[in-house]
Amino acid sequence: MPKLPPVPDYIAAGTKDRLIRDKGTMAKVLYSDDLEELKLYRETLEVFIHNEESKEVAALEKHAEPGDGEFWSYHYPYQWQDIIGSQLRKSFTVSLLSLAEFHLGLLCRDVAEVVEARIKCEDLKGNSVFARAKKYLEAFGNFQSPPQAVWELVGDLYALRNSIVHNAALVDIDRNSARIQSLERKAPGISFPSAGVLDLKSEFCTFAIEKVEGFLNDLHQEYVRLCDSLETG
């Protein structure tokens, strides 16, 4: 989990009460804005890729005979999907899960503050960022949501993010390869066509951002419930 900057003393005084009154309103604005910016980035570039591919195909159709598969296998502008689209979707996945990790870290920090916990999330042992956060939020914030299946799915997406960053998306050499490959059964638009090489389609990115947004919204609702209980307790 990323190391967060310390809260300045002039802000830290009375932080607990302010956080409880705010009930995560500002945090939701921040992660919602970040998600909308990421959506705009991806959707704009997906439209650009589609349009440029379509223009090249239309230009080539003037030179192709009907049913000439050999012509298309040689001249089709595969680069728009296989290179440009592929790199976009990988970079999007990395950015999306980094966003989720960052805002999960902010939430754990705020929970520690409002419940006055002496232990911080980063003090817990374990290799998985999301597993540590889940354990922390359930133990100190009594979080009941998101359900286990959602935590597992987001954890799978984060394992995919790590494979892209650290292993050039070659999941067959990743220690989490089985977990990453299980995404084929859970998400559309993801496959490993040869030797564990990752292939992502546009619909995978749509699926991933919807799941991450739902995950963060579930966490926000649990944080609101926690603040309500502390305010009335």
N, C-alpha and C positions, 0 to 999 in steps of 0.2 A: 504494500500500500504506500502511496507517495507520502513523503514527509511534509507535513503541513507547517506553515510558518506559525511561530508563537503569537498569541494574542497580546497586543500592547497593554501595558498596565492600566493606562487611562480608559481602555475599553473593557479590560477584564473585570474591573470593579462593577459588581452588579450584573455580571454576564448571565448568571443562572436565571435571575428573575426576568431579564429581557428576553432570553431564549424561550422561557415558558410562555410569556405573553405573546410572543411572535408566532409560536406554534409551527415553526418551519415555513412560514409564508415566504420569506425572502429566499430560503433555500430552494423552494419549489420554483420560484420565478427564475432563479439562476439555472437550475438544471433543465427547465422547460425551454429557456432561451437557447441554451447550448444545443439541445436536441433539434430545435427548429433550424438553427444555423447549419447543423450537420445534414438535416434533411434537404435544405435548399442547395447546399453544395453538391450532394449526390444527385438529386433530381435534375439539376441544371446540367451537369456533366453527362448524365445518362441520355438526356434529350439531345445534347450535342453529338454524342457518339452515334446515336440512332440516325440522326439527320445526315451526318457525314457519310455513314455507311450506305444509307439509302441513295444519296446523290451519286456515289461511286457505282453502285449497282445499276442505277438508271443509265449512267453513261456507258457502262459495259454492255447493257442489253442491246445497244445499237449495233454491236459487233458480234453478237452471239447468235448462232442458229438455234431454233427451237429444239430442246432436248439434248443440247450439246453438253453433256456432263463433263467431258474432258476439258472443255473451255473454262467452265466455271471452277473446276477443281484447281486449275492453274491460275486463273485470274481473279477469283473472288477476293474481295478486300478483307481477309480474315483478321487483319491487324486491329480493326476497330473493336472487336470483341475479345480476341485471344490475347492481345497485348494491352491495348489502352483500357478496355473495359475491365480486364482481369486485374490490372494494377490499381484502377480506381476502387474496385470492390474490396481488394485486400487492404488498401490504405484506409478505406471507410471502416472496415471491421476493426482495425487497430485503433482508430480514433474513437469509435463508438464504445469499445470496451475500456479504453483509457478514461473516457468520460465517466462511465459507470463506476470505475474504480475510484476516481477522484471524489465524486459526490457521495459514494458510500463512505469514504474516509471522513468527509465533513460531517456526515450523519453520526458516525461513531464518536467523533470528537464532541458533538453537541450532546449526545446521550450521556457521555461521561460527565459533562458539565452539569446537566440538569439533575442527574441522580447523585452527583458528588462522589463518583467512583474513584477510588484510589488506583485502580488498575485501568490502564488504557488498552485499547484493542491491539496495538502493536506489541504489548507485553505478552500476549498469548502465543503459544507455540503452534507450529503447523506450517506447512508449505503453501497451502492454498489461501490466497487473500480473501476469497469469498467465504471459505469455510471458517476462517477466524472471525470474520465480521458477523457471520450468522451466529456463531457461538456467543460472541460478545453481546449482540443485541438481544438475544433470547435470555441470556443470564442477567444482564443489568437493566435492560429496558422491557423485559417480559414481552418481547415481540412475538406475536402469533402468526404473522403473515410477513412475507409471501410464503406460500406452501413449499414443502420440500421439493416438489417437482420443478418449481420455478427457480429455486436456488440452484438445483442441479443443472438446469438448462443454461442459465447465465454462466455458471461455472464451466460448462462445456464450451460456450462461446469464448470465454476468457482463455481457456486452454488453446482454442484455435488461434486467438490473437497472439498468444505466446509462440505458437508454432510459426506463424507468419514472421514475427519479429526475430526469433532466434534461429529458426531452421529453414528459412527461405520457403516456408509452406510445404516442406517435404515431411508429411506427417508420419511416414513409415519409419523414420528414424527418431521420432519424438517419443519421450517416455509416456506421454498421454495419448498415443496414437489411437488406442481402442476407444478412448473417450471422445476424441475428435471425430473419428469415423462413425460413431453412433449418431452424429448429427444428421447423417443421410436418412435415418429413420424418423427424425423429428422435424426437420426443416426442409422446405422446398429449395431448389436451385443450388444445391451443393453436391459435388461428386468428386471422386478421386479416380479419374479415367485411366491413369497408368502410373504404376510404381509409387503410389501414394501422393502424386502431384495433385494439388488442390485446384478445383475449378469452381468458381462462384458465378452465379447468374444474378441478374437484377432482383429477382423475387426473393433471393436469400437475404439481401440487404433490407428489403421491406420487412420481411419476417423478423430479422434481428432487431431492428430499431423499435418495432412494435413491442417485442418482448422486453427489451431493456426499459422502454418507457413505462410499461405496465409494472415491471419490477420496482422501479423508482417510485412510482405512484403508490404501490402497496406499502413500501417502506415509509413514505410520507404519511399515509393514513395511520400507521402504527405509532409514528412519532407524535402526531396530533393527539392520539388517544393517551399516550404517555404524559404529554404536557397537561392535558385536561385533568388527568388523575392527580398530578402533582399540584395543580392550581387549586383543586377542591379538597385535597387531602389535608 
